[in-house]
């Protein structure tokens, strides 16, 4: 149903207005502080800095995050990536202001003073380490935006310059603040103009103010498309086009976190107290890239970016604990040696490497660098060489991520592989043969539905990391340093990331939803609290204080028994996991009673991590190939299928895959009936142009206003060529580039319509002087037009209501008014076609009347390319 998938993209207005205003207002706030500081030579006072930070987080962060989310739903790759990326920047910069305010609550410091406090110096260096990666990425965004319009390049370019001089001001002095303030004024001016242009465009559905719709340069000038890669990207597009591609955002986030860690590892700053905020905020942004990959039915990137976000969050808070709570290097070394949770990241990283063999060389290299990163983070490496090794690995991973950001963004804007990413390392068929060594009884692997295992890989990864991190011996469990370091590993992976997985499973549509993951969120949170404070509780004067944990452990034991029953309906791997977790909970209960058999707990936690490693690998591979290549085991309890009572539909229905069904609907249309048919976008109501009275029926069926014209649908451009309309060469070339597809062209009417077969319906389609023509990229619809001749079509929904995206919606809403429905399941899109006015194309101008499934930016890119080729 349309309501479960969200509103159509065209319903979201122009989120660029909110995004650019957020940048402009945030820049204005910083501008005021910079000019004041440069004039008085005094930085803002503590409370003033704190309030400024809060405003930056609310306006530049939260508001811009909303704009980015709406841009992803509008299929706007660049705006979605840029707005969420800049939202993370302003939130981080706001947090920095709050930190500055909290360190000087009683006043301010003089910029001319050379003897800065140690805390201030640490904050300055941490802020610089956070600003530098955003400078590089903001420059890439400015460059990429120049291929779309010529307003955003000035906004993003000015942001880039602002970041450069904001970083310089932390080192040099007031002159950099003045330059930064001037650039922030430029941001404000262009943001206001750009917002006004987008607002007017959204209201009038055409470009009134200049700046949008025409790029500074054509993105296709960047390179030559690689045919193999372009085909791969094309297959990905066909998969789901309701949301923009989040891969560039994921690489963007993977550039910031390792850059900050590289600065820290090489000793540029001595504390991670401020940097933890920067890494945490950009990791949350990376979870958004994982979320939109999930909505695009892309389990690989949903797992990868969620997995990376978990790693960066854990490492950031681990370093925060070391910086703020532990000052003794010997204690740090002894505590880290007993930790083994990072080894699960190494194993899971190797699994992602295997999954990327089905992608391209860039993905494989990126995953291999991440494996190197996880190996460099192994806590058993001596501290003398640990940070150097980890810093080098972060540097390599940052370089690969920045290149990935640029290539993914340019390639998604152009929808061609202009920036090389390499071919697919191993063919899909070879991977299937390599992984599918186990055959089912019938000799073929079971085909899985999309929602079956999309989030399972992240579920197993989060539990695997938590269980392996919680593994402690009797001796190490009394080490306070180890207890402090364990908290982020167990809490973030087992509770925070798993809570995110639970959110994804709510939208997954499974029978049991997020029950298991939600319970395990509470379990690992309780486990973390007990392991962190349990020693203090049990050693206190009141041993009864631990009885609360005892009661909680008993409750978890009972609840997990029900989870075992749920797992029995899923697969054997999940069932084994819940059974082992029952034993782990028994150990947890005994630990609250000071009767814990440590050897049994260690064995069970290790077994949980092994099962999770297998489950993550199997779930990921099976979901990537949509086949059960790695066995998960059949459910022990199989559901009995209920015999549903057949309900007679209100009108005749026919299956689109059957020739007899197509002929049946064609017969209804020939007899003057109105039928619901599938198209390459949403379902449509169709009437034969041979029966003008049938077209009049459509207006009554839909309650459609008489002033709204109806378009005609034909099967190919060749039909138009045979009718010999007086079109210009430019119009012919443009139509050949957009047909077949989700674009409708408005052209001038003429007698050529009679040759096309419109006949008596000439006065009932289009307006008096113009007609809209559709050539759908849909085999069934085109074949139907070949049988019946041109069809008059309009969207199959009551006027003013959402479009129909499934044949059941047409039957339920209009079945009692029409003569038949051609059933084809879910539609390819959730919005109708994009309507382009070509009446003035000879003057070099086209107008977007309605933005639908094909973004207006792409239409203008095609038109500019056609004009260039004709010239």
C-alpha positions in Angstrom: 0.0 0.0 0.0 1.2 3.5 -0.7 0.6 4.6 2.9 3.1 2.1 4.3 5.8 3.2 1.9 5.5 6.9 2.6 4.2 9.7 0.5 5.2 10.1 -3.1 8.3 12.1 -3.7 6.4 15.0 -5.4 4.5 15.6 -2.1 7.7 16.7 -0.3 7.9 20.1 -1.8 11.4 21.7 -1.9 13.5 20.6 1.0 16.4 22.6 -0.4 14.7 25.7 0.9 15.0 24.4 4.5 18.6 23.0 3.9 20.0 26.2 2.5 18.3 28.5 5.0 19.7 26.3 7.8 23.2 26.8 6.4 22.6 30.5 6.0 21.2 31.2 9.5 23.9 29.1 11.1 26.6 31.0 9.2 25.0 34.2 10.3 25.2 33.2 14.0 28.9 32.4 13.7 29.4 35.6 11.7 28.1 37.8 14.5 30.4 36.1 17.1 33.4 36.3 14.8 33.0 40.0 14.0 32.5 40.7 17.7 35.5 38.7 18.7 37.7 40.4 16.1 36.5 43.8 17.2 36.9 43.3 21.0 39.8 40.7 20.9 37.7 38.7 23.4 36.1 35.4 22.7 32.4 35.0 23.7 31.7 34.3 27.4 30.8 30.8 28.6 27.0 31.1 28.6 27.0 32.9 25.3 29.1 30.2 23.7 26.8 27.5 25.1 23.7 29.2 23.8 25.4 29.7 20.4 26.2 26.0 20.3 22.7 25.0 21.1 21.3 27.2 18.3 23.8 25.7 15.8 22.7 22.2 16.8 19.0 23.1 16.5 19.2 25.1 13.3 22.2 23.9 11.4 21.9 20.4 12.7 18.3 19.3 13.3 16.6 21.4 10.7 19.2 20.5 8.1 18.9 16.9 9.0 15.2 17.1 8.2 16.0 18.7 4.8 18.4 15.9 4.1 15.9 13.2 4.9 13.3 14.8 2.7 15.9 15.1 -0.1 16.6 11.4 0.0 12.8 10.8 -0.4 12.8 13.1 -3.4 15.5 11.0 -5.0 18.0 13.9 -4.8 21.4 12.3 -4.3 23.5 15.5 -3.9 21.1 17.4 -1.6 20.5 14.4 0.6 24.2 13.7 1.1 25.2 17.4 1.5 22.4 18.4 3.9 23.0 15.4 6.3 26.7 15.8 6.0 26.5 19.5 6.9 24.0 18.8 9.6 26.7 16.6 11.2 29.2 19.5 10.8 27.0 22.1 12.4 26.1 19.7 15.3 29.8 19.0 15.8 30.7 22.7 15.7 27.8 23.5 18.1 29.1 20.8 20.5 32.5 22.4 20.2 31.1 25.8 21.2 29.4 24.2 24.1 32.7 22.6 25.2 34.4 26.0 24.9 31.7 27.6 27.0 31.9 25.0 29.6 35.6 25.4 30.0 35.3 29.2 30.6 32.1 29.6 32.6 33.3 32.7 34.5 34.4 34.9 31.6 36.5 34.9 28.5 40.1 34.7 27.4 42.0 37.3 25.5 43.1 36.5 21.9 46.4 38.3 22.4 47.4 36.1 25.3 50.0 33.5 24.3 49.8 31.4 27.4 46.7 29.4 26.8 45.5 26.9 29.2 46.1 23.2 28.6 42.4 22.5 28.3 41.9 25.3 25.7 44.8 24.0 23.7 43.4 20.5 23.6 40.0 21.8 22.5 41.6 23.9 19.7 43.6 21.0 18.3 40.5 18.7 18.6 38.4 21.3 16.7 41.1 21.6 14.0 41.2 17.8 13.6 37.4 17.8 13.1 37.3 20.7 10.7 40.1 19.5 8.3 38.2 16.4 6.9 35.0 18.6 6.5 37.1 21.1 4.5 38.1 18.4 2.0 34.6 16.9 1.8 32.9 20.3 1.5 35.2 21.1 -1.5 34.1 17.8 -3.1 30.4 18.7 -2.5 31.0 22.2 -4.0 32.6 20.6 -7.1 29.8 18.0 -7.5 27.1 20.6 -7.0 28.5 22.6 -10.0 27.2 19.7 -12.2 23.7 20.4 -11.0 23.2 24.1 -10.7 25.2 27.3 -10.0 23.8 28.4 -6.6 24.9 25.5 -4.5 28.5 25.7 -5.6 28.8 29.2 -4.2 27.1 28.1 -0.9 29.2 25.0 -0.5 32.3 26.7 -1.7 31.8 29.6 0.8 31.3 26.9 3.5 34.6 25.4 2.5 36.4 28.7 2.8 34.7 29.4 6.1 36.0 26.1 7.5 39.5 26.9 6.4 39.6 30.2 8.1 37.7 29.0 11.2 40.5 26.4 11.6 43.1 29.1 10.9 41.6 31.4 13.6 42.3 28.7 16.2 46.0 29.1 15.4 46.6 32.6 14.1 44.2 35.2 15.5 41.6 37.7 14.7 42.4 38.4 11.0 41.2 34.8 10.1 37.9 35.5 11.9 37.3 38.6 9.7 37.9 36.6 6.5 35.7 33.8 7.8 32.9 36.4 8.7 33.0 37.7 5.1 32.6 34.2 3.7 29.8 33.5 6.1 28.1 36.6 4.8 28.4 35.2 1.3 26.8 32.0 2.5 23.9 33.9 3.9 23.3 35.9 0.7 23.4 33.0 -1.6 21.4 30.8 0.8 18.6 33.4 0.9 18.6 33.8 -2.9 18.7 30.1 -3.5 15.9 29.5 -1.0 13.8 32.1 -2.7 14.5 30.6 -6.1 13.5 27.1 -4.9 10.5 28.4 -3.1 9.2 30.2 -6.2 10.0 27.1 -8.3 8.0 24.9 -5.9 5.0 27.2 -6.0 5.0 27.8 -9.8 6.5 24.4 -10.9 8.9 26.2 -13.2 12.2 28.1 -12.9 11.4 31.7 -12.4 14.6 32.9 -10.7 17.8 31.8 -12.4 20.3 29.5 -10.6 18.6 26.1 -10.7 18.1 23.8 -13.6 21.3 24.8 -15.4 24.7 23.5 -14.2 28.0 25.3 -14.3 29.3 22.5 -16.4 28.0 19.2 -17.7 28.9 16.2 -15.5 29.3 14.1 -18.6 32.5 16.1 -19.4 34.3 14.4 -16.5 35.0 11.1 -18.2 33.9 8.3 -20.4 31.3 5.8 -19.2 32.5 2.3 -18.6 30.0 0.0 -20.1 30.2 -2.8 -17.5 30.0 -0.5 -14.5 27.3 1.5 -16.1 25.3 -1.6 -16.6 25.8 -2.5 -13.0 24.6 0.9 -11.8 21.6 0.6 -14.1 20.6 -2.7 -12.5 20.9 -1.0 -9.1 18.6 1.8 -10.3 16.0 -0.7 -11.5 16.0 -2.2 -8.0 14.4 0.7 -6.2 14.0 4.3 -7.2 11.9 5.7 -4.4 14.9 6.9 -2.4 18.2 8.5 -3.4 21.4 6.4 -3.2 23.0 6.7 0.3 26.4 5.3 -0.7 28.1 8.7 -1.1 26.8 9.7 2.4 28.2 6.4 3.9 31.7 7.1 2.3 31.4 10.7 3.5 31.0 9.6 7.1 33.8 7.0 6.7 36.1 9.9 5.7 35.6 12.0 8.8 35.9 9.5 11.6 39.3 7.9 10.6 40.7 11.3 9.8 40.1 12.4 13.4 41.5 9.1 14.7 44.6 9.6 12.5 45.2 13.0 14.1 44.8 11.5 17.5 46.9 8.4 16.8 49.8 10.5 15.5 49.8 12.5 18.7 48.4 15.8 17.4 46.0 16.1 20.3 46.5 14.4 23.6 42.8 13.9 24.6 39.7 12.5 22.9 37.3 14.4 25.1 36.0 16.7 22.4 36.7 14.4 19.4 34.3 11.9 20.8 31.4 14.3 20.1 32.6 14.8 16.4 32.9 11.0 15.8 29.7 10.2 17.6 27.7 12.7 15.5 29.1 11.6 12.2 28.5 8.0 13.2 24.8 8.8 13.7 24.8 10.3 10.2 26.2 7.1 8.9 23.3 5.2 10.5 21.1 7.3 8.3 23.0 6.1 5.2 22.4 2.6 6.5 18.7 3.3 7.1 18.1 4.6 3.5 20.1 1.7 2.1 17.6 -0.5 4.0 14.7 1.4 2.5 16.2 0.9 -0.9 16.2 -2.9 -0.2 20.1 -2.9 -0.3 21.0 -5.2 2.5 24.8 -5.0 1.7 25.2 -1.3 2.3 22.6 -1.3 5.1 24.8 -3.8 6.9 28.1 -2.2 5.9 27.4 1.3 7.1 25.7 0.2 10.3 28.7 -2.0 11.0 31.1 0.8 10.4 29.1 3.2 12.6 29.2 0.7 15.4 33.0 0.4 15.1 33.6 4.2 15.1 31.2 4.7 18.0 32.9 2.0 20.1 36.4 3.2 19.4 35.5 6.8 20.1 34.1 6.1 23.5 36.9 3.7 24.3 39.4 6.5 23.7 37.2 8.9 25.7 37.2 6.5 28.6 41.0 6.2 28.4 41.4 10.0 28.1 39.0 11.0 30.9 39.0 8.2 33.4 42.3 6.4 33.1 45.6 8.2 33.3 48.0 5.3 34.0 49.4 3.8 30.8 50.2 0.5 32.6 46.6 0.2 33.7 45.4 0.9 30.1 47.8 -1.8 28.8 46.7 -4.4 31.3 43.0 -3.7 30.7 43.3 -3.8 26.9 45.2 -7.0 26.8 42.2 -8.9 28.3 39.7 -7.5 25.7 38.8 -9.6 22.7 35.8 -7.9 21.2 37.7 -6.4 18.3 38.3 -9.8 16.8 34.6 -10.1 15.9 35.1 -6.9 13.9 38.0 -8.6 12.0 35.8 -11.6 11.2 32.8 -9.6 10.2 35.0 -7.3 8.1 36.3 -10.4 6.1 32.6 -11.3 5.6 31.9 -7.9 4.0 35.0 -8.4 1.8 33.4 -11.5 0.5 30.1 -9.8 -0.1 31.9 -6.9 -2.0 33.2 -9.5 -4.5 29.7 -9.1 -6.1 30.1 -5.2 -6.2 33.1 -3.5 -7.7 36.9 -3.1 -7.1 36.4 0.1 -5.1 34.1 -1.7 -2.6 36.6 -4.5 -2.3 39.5 -2.2 -1.6 37.5 -0.2 0.8 36.5 -3.3 2.8 40.1 -4.6 2.7 41.3 -1.3 4.2 38.7 -1.6 6.9 39.9 -5.1 7.7 43.4 -3.7 8.1 41.9 -1.0 10.3 40.2 -3.6 12.6 43.5 -5.6 12.7 45.3 -2.4 13.7 42.8 -1.9 16.5 43.4 -5.3 18.1 44.1 -4.5 21.8 46.8 -7.2 22.1 49.2 -4.9 20.1 51.6 -3.2 22.5 50.8 0.5 23.1 54.2 1.5 21.7 53.3 0.5 18.2 49.5 0.4 18.5 48.8 4.0 17.8 51.3 4.3 14.9 49.8 1.2 13.2 46.3 2.4 13.8 47.1 5.9 12.5 48.5 4.5 9.3 45.5 2.3 8.8 43.2 5.2 9.4 45.1 7.3 6.8 44.8 4.7 4.1 41.1 4.1 4.9 40.4 7.9 4.8 42.0 8.2 1.3 39.9 5.3 0.0 36.7 6.8 1.6 37.3 10.3 0.1 37.7 8.8 -3.3 34.6 6.7 -2.7 32.7 9.8 -1.8 33.6 11.6 -4.9 33.1 8.7 -7.3 29.8 7.6 -5.8 28.4 11.1 -5.8 29.4 11.9 -9.4 28.3 8.6 -10.7 24.9 8.8 -9.0 24.4 12.3 -10.3 25.3 11.3 -13.9 23.7 7.8 -13.5 26.8 6.5 -15.4 30.2 5.3 -14.2 32.2 8.4 -15.1 34.7 8.1 -12.2 36.3 4.6 -12.4 35.3 2.2 -9.6 36.6 -0.9 -11.3 34.7 -4.0 -12.6 33.1 -6.7 -10.5 35.9 -8.8 -9.1 34.1 -12.1 -9.5 31.0 -12.8 -11.6 27.8 -13.4 -9.7 27.4 -16.8 -11.2 30.8 -17.9 -9.9 30.0 -16.6 -6.5 26.7 -18.5 -6.5 28.5 -21.7 -7.4 31.2 -21.1 -4.8 28.7 -20.4 -2.0 25.9 -22.6 -3.1 27.7 -25.9 -2.6 24.7 -27.2 -0.7 21.7 -27.9 -2.9 18.2 -28.3 -1.8 16.3 -31.5 -2.5 15.0 -30.1 -5.8 18.5 -29.1 -6.8 18.0 -25.4 -6.5 18.5 -22.9 -3.7 15.4 -21.5 -2.1 14.5 -18.0 -3.2 14.1 -15.7 -0.2 11.7 -12.8 0.1 13.3 -9.4 0.6 12.2 -8.8 4.2 13.4 -12.2 5.4 17.0 -11.5 6.2 17.6 -7.8 5.4 18.4 -6.8 9.0 19.5 -10.2 10.3 23.2 -9.6 9.5 23.4 -6.4 11.7 21.4 -8.3 14.4 24.0 -11.0 14.6 26.9 -8.6 14.3 25.7 -6.5 17.3 25.1 -9.5 19.5 28.4 -11.1 18.4 30.4 -8.0 19.3 28.6 -7.6 22.6 29.0 -11.3 23.6 32.7 -11.5 22.7 33.4 -8.1 24.5 31.6 -9.3 27.6 33.9 -12.4 27.9 36.0 -12.0 31.1 37.9 -14.4 33.2 37.7 -14.6 37.0 40.9 -12.7 37.4 40.2 -9.9 34.8 36.6 -9.3 36.2 38.1 -7.6 39.2 40.3 -5.2 37.0 38.6 -1.8 37.3 40.3 -0.6 34.1 38.9 -3.5 32.1 35.4 -2.8 33.5 35.6 0.8 32.4 36.8 -0.2 28.9 34.1 -2.9 28.6 31.2 -0.5 28.9 31.3 1.1 25.4 32.0 -2.3 23.7 29.0 -4.0 25.2 26.6 -1.1 25.6 27.0 0.4 22.1 27.0 -2.8 20.2 24.5 -4.8 22.2 22.1 -2.0 23.2 22.5 1.1 21.0 23.2 -0.5 17.6 20.7 -3.2 18.3 18.1 -0.7 19.1 18.7 0.7 15.6 18.3 -2.8 14.2 15.1 -3.1 16.2 13.8 0.0 14.5 14.6 -1.4 11.0 12.9 -4.7 11.9 9.7 -2.8 12.8 9.5 -1.6 9.2 10.5 -5.0 7.8 7.0 -6.5 7.9 8.1 -9.8 9.6 5.5 -11.7 11.7 7.4 -11.2 15.0 8.9 -7.8 14.1 11.6 -6.6 16.5 10.7 -8.7 19.6 14.0 -10.6 19.9 16.2 -7.6 19.2 14.2 -5.4 21.5 14.6 -7.8 24.4 18.3 -8.2 23.8 18.7 -4.5 23.9 17.4 -4.5 27.5 19.5 -7.6 28.3 22.8 -6.1 27.1 22.1 -2.8 28.8 21.5 -4.6 32.1 24.6 -6.7 31.6 26.7 -3.6 31.0 25.3 -1.9 34.1 25.9 -5.0 36.3 29.4 -5.6 35.0 30.4 -1.9 35.4 28.9 -1.4 38.9 28.4 -5.0 40.0 31.7 -5.2 41.9 30.8 -2.0 43.8 27.3 -3.3 44.6 28.5 -6.7 45.8 31.3 -5.2 47.9 29.0 -2.6 49.5 27.7 -3.0 53.1 24.3 -4.0 51.7 24.6 -7.3 49.7 20.9 -7.2 49.2 21.4 -4.4 46.7 22.3 -7.0 44.1 18.9 -8.8 44.5 17.4 -6.3 42.0 19.7 -7.8 39.3 18.7 -11.3 40.5 15.1 -10.6 39.9 15.9 -9.1 36.5 17.9 -12.1 35.5 15.0 -14.4 36.4 12.6 -12.3 34.3 15.0 -12.4 31.4 15.2 -16.2 31.7 11.4 -16.5 31.4 11.2 -14.0 28.5 14.0 -15.7 26.6 12.1 -19.0 26.8 9.3 -17.3 24.7 12.0 -16.0 22.4 13.2 -19.6 21.8 9.6 -20.4 20.7 9.7 -17.5 18.3 13.1 -18.5 17.0 11.8 -22.0 16.3 9.5 -20.4 13.7 12.4 -18.7 12.0 15.5 -20.9 11.5 17.9 -23.2 13.4 20.7 -20.6 13.7 18.5 -18.2 15.6 17.1 -21.0 17.7 20.6 -22.1 18.7 21.4 -18.5 19.6 18.4 -18.1 21.9 19.1 -21.5 23.5 22.7 -20.5 24.2 21.5 -17.2 25.5 19.4 -19.0 28.0 22.5 -20.6 29.4 24.2 -17.3 29.4 21.3 -15.8 31.4 21.7 -18.7 33.9 25.3 -17.6 34.4 24.1 -14.0 34.8 21.7 -15.1 37.5 24.5 -17.0 39.3 26.8 -14.0 39.1 24.2 -11.9 40.9 24.3 -14.6 43.7 28.2 -14.7 43.7 28.1 -18.2 42.4 29.3 -17.7 38.8 31.1 -20.5 37.1 33.4 -18.3 35.0 34.6 -21.1 32.8 31.0 -21.9 31.8 30.2 -18.3 31.1 33.3 -17.8 29.0 32.4 -20.9 26.9 28.8 -19.8 26.4 29.7 -16.3 25.4 32.4 -17.6 23.0 29.8 -19.9 21.5 27.3 -17.1 21.1 29.9 -15.1 19.1 30.6 -18.1 16.9 26.9 -18.6 16.1 26.6 -14.9 15.5 29.6 -14.9 13.1 28.0 -17.7 11.1 24.6 -16.1 11.2 25.9 -12.7 10.0 27.8 -14.3 7.1 24.9 -16.5 6.1 22.3 -13.7 6.4 24.4 -11.3 4.4 25.2 -13.6 1.5 21.7 -15.0 1.3 20.2 -11.5 1.3 22.7 -10.2 -1.4 21.8 -13.1 -3.7 18.2 -13.5 -2.6 18.8 -17.2 -2.3 19.6 -19.6 0.5 23.2 -20.2 -0.5 24.5 -20.7 3.1 22.2 -22.9 5.1 20.4 -21.3 8.1 18.3 -24.4 8.9 14.6 -24.8 8.4 12.2 -23.7 11.1 11.3 -26.4 13.6 7.8 -25.1 13.9 6.1 -24.5 10.5 3.1 -22.4 10.2 -0.1 -24.0 8.9 -1.4 -22.1 5.9 -5.0 -21.1 6.3 -7.4 -21.5 3.5 -8.6 -18.1 2.7 -12.2 -17.6 1.6 -12.4 -16.4 -1.9 -13.9 -13.0 -2.3 -15.4 -12.2 -5.7 -13.7 -9.0 -7.1 -16.1 -6.2 -8.1 -14.8 -6.4 -11.7 -13.1 -8.9 -14.0 -9.4 -9.3 -13.4 -6.7 -10.8 -15.6 -3.0 -11.7 -15.1 -0.5 -9.7 -17.1 1.8 -12.7 -17.5 -0.8 -14.6 -19.5 -1.5 -13.8 -23.1 -5.1 -14.7 -22.5 -5.3 -12.1 -19.8 -3.9 -9.4 -22.1 -6.3 -10.3 -24.8 -9.2 -10.2 -22.3 -8.4 -6.6 -21.2 -7.9 -5.6 -24.9 -11.3 -7.0 -25.6 -12.9 -4.9 -22.9 -11.1 -1.8 -24.2 -12.2 -2.5 -27.8 -15.8 -2.7 -26.6 -15.6 0.8 -25.0 -14.7 -0.2 -21.5 -12.4 1.5 -19.0 -9.7 -0.8 -17.4 -7.0 -0.5 -14.9 -3.6 -1.3 -16.4 0.0 -1.4 -15.1 2.6 1.1 -16.5 6.3 1.7 -15.8 5.3 4.1 -13.1 2.0 3.7 -11.3 -1.3 2.0 -12.3 -3.4 3.9 -14.9 -7.0 3.9 -16.1 -7.1 3.3 -19.9 -9.7 3.8 -22.6 -9.3 3.1 -26.3 -9.1 6.2 -28.5 -11.5 4.4 -30.9 -14.2 4.9 -28.3 -14.5 8.6 -27.3 -17.4 7.9 -24.9 -15.1 5.7 -22.9 -12.7 8.6 -22.4 -15.7 10.6 -21.0 -16.3 7.7 -18.6 -12.8 8.2 -17.1 -13.7 11.7 -15.9 -16.8 10.4 -14.2 -15.0 7.4 -12.7 -12.2 9.6 -11.2 -14.4 12.6 -10.5 -11.7 14.4 -12.5 -12.2 18.1 -13.3 -13.1 18.7 -16.9 -10.3 21.2 -17.4 -7.6 18.6 -16.7 -6.6 16.9 -20.0 -5.9 13.3 -20.5 -2.8 12.1 -22.3 -2.4 9.3 -24.9 -0.1 6.3 -24.6 1.6 4.6 -27.5 4.0 1.7 -27.7 7.1 3.3 -29.4 8.6 6.3 -31.0 8.4 4.6 -34.3 4.6 4.9 -34.2 5.1 8.7 -34.0 7.5 8.6 -37.0 4.9 6.8 -39.1 2.4 9.5 -38.3 4.8 12.2 -39.6 4.2 15.0 -37.1 5.9 18.3 -38.0 8.4 18.0 -35.1 11.8 19.8 -35.2 15.0 17.7 -35.2 15.7 18.8 -31.6 12.3 17.6 -30.4 12.8 14.2 -32.2 16.2 13.8 -30.6 14.9 14.7 -27.2 12.0 12.2 -27.4 14.4 9.5 -28.5 16.5 10.1 -25.4 13.5 10.1 -23.0 11.3 7.4 -24.6 10.5 4.8 -23.4 10.5 5.9 -19.8 8.8 7.8 -17.0 8.6 11.1 -18.9 5.6 12.5 -20.7 6.1 15.2 -23.4 3.6 17.9 -24.2 3.6 18.7 -27.9 1.4 20.6 -30.4 -1.7 19.0 -31.7 -2.3 18.4 -35.4 -3.8 16.2 -38.1 -1.0 13.7 -37.6 -2.9 12.5 -34.6 -5.5 11.1 -37.0 -2.8 9.1 -38.7 -1.6 7.9 -35.3 -5.0 6.3 -34.7 -6.5 8.8 -32.3 -9.6 9.1 -34.6 -12.8 10.4 -33.0 -11.1 11.0 -29.7 -9.1 14.0 -31.1 -11.2 16.5 -29.2 -11.4 14.5 -26.0 -7.6 14.1 -25.3 -5.2 16.9 -24.5 -6.2 20.5 -24.8 -7.3 22.5 -27.8 -3.7 23.0 -29.0 -1.6 20.5 -27.3 -1.4 16.8 -26.4 0.7 14.8 -23.9 2.3 11.6 -25.1 3.5 8.7 -23.0 5.7 5.8 -24.2 6.0 3.6 -21.1 9.0 1.4 -20.5 6.8 -1.5 -19.8 6.4 -4.6 -22.0 2.8 -5.4 -21.0 1.6 -1.8 -21.6 3.3 -1.5 -24.9 2.0 -4.8 -26.1 -1.5 -3.8 -25.1 -1.1 -0.6 -27.2 0.0 -2.7 -30.2 -3.2 -4.7 -29.9 -5.7 -1.8 -29.3 -3.9 1.2 -30.8 -3.3 4.4 -28.9 -4.8 4.5 -25.4 -6.1 7.5 -23.4 -4.7 7.1 -19.9 -4.6 8.8 -16.6 -3.5 7.7 -13.1 -5.9 5.0 -11.5 -6.9 6.9 -8.4 -9.9 9.1 -7.4 -8.9 12.7 -8.1 -6.8 14.2 -5.4 -5.9 10.9 -3.7 -2.5 9.1 -3.8 -1.6 7.0 -6.9 -2.3 3.3 -7.0 0.9 1.2 -6.6 -0.7 -2.2 -6.7 -3.6 -3.8 -8.7 -5.4 -4.4 -5.4 -5.6 -0.7 -4.8 -7.2 -0.2 -8.2 -9.7 -3.0 -7.5 -10.6 -1.7 -4.0 -11.0 1.9 -4.9 -12.4 1.8 -8.5 -13.3 -1.8 -9.2 -17.0 -1.2 -8.9 -16.8 1.6 -11.6 -14.5 0.0 -14.3 -14.8 -3.0 -16.6 -11.6 -4.8 -15.7 -8.1 -4.7 -14.1 -4.9 -6.1 -15.6 -3.0 -7.4 -12.5 0.8 -7.0 -12.4 1.6 -6.8 -8.7 3.5 -3.9 -7.2 4.3 -1.0 -9.5 7.8 0.0 -10.3 7.3 3.5 -8.8 5.2 5.2 -6.2 4.7 8.4 -8.3 3.5 9.2 -11.7 5.6 10.3 -14.7 7.4 13.6 -15.0 5.6 15.9 -17.4 7.7 18.1 -19.7 6.3 21.0 -21.7 8.1 20.9 -25.1 6.0 23.5 -26.9 8.9 26.0 -26.9 11.7 23.5 -27.4 12.6 25.2 -30.7 13.5 28.2 -28.6 15.8 26.1 -26.6 13.5 25.9 -23.6 11.5 23.2 -21.8 9.4 23.5 -18.7 8.8 20.9 -16.0 5.0 20.9 -15.5 5.1 18.2 -12.9 8.0 16.5 -11.3 7.4 12.8 -10.9 9.5 9.6 -10.9 12.3 11.2 -13.0 13.9 14.1 -11.2 13.7 17.5 -12.9 17.5 17.8 -12.7 17.9 14.7 -14.8 15.5 15.9 -17.4 17.4 19.2 -17.8 20.7 17.2 -18.0 19.3 15.1 -20.8 18.0 18.2 -22.6 21.3 20.0 -22.3 23.2 17.0 -23.6 20.8 16.7 -26.6 21.2 20.4 -27.4 25.0 20.1 -27.2 25.0 17.0 -29.5 22.7 18.8 -32.0 25.0 21.8 -32.0 
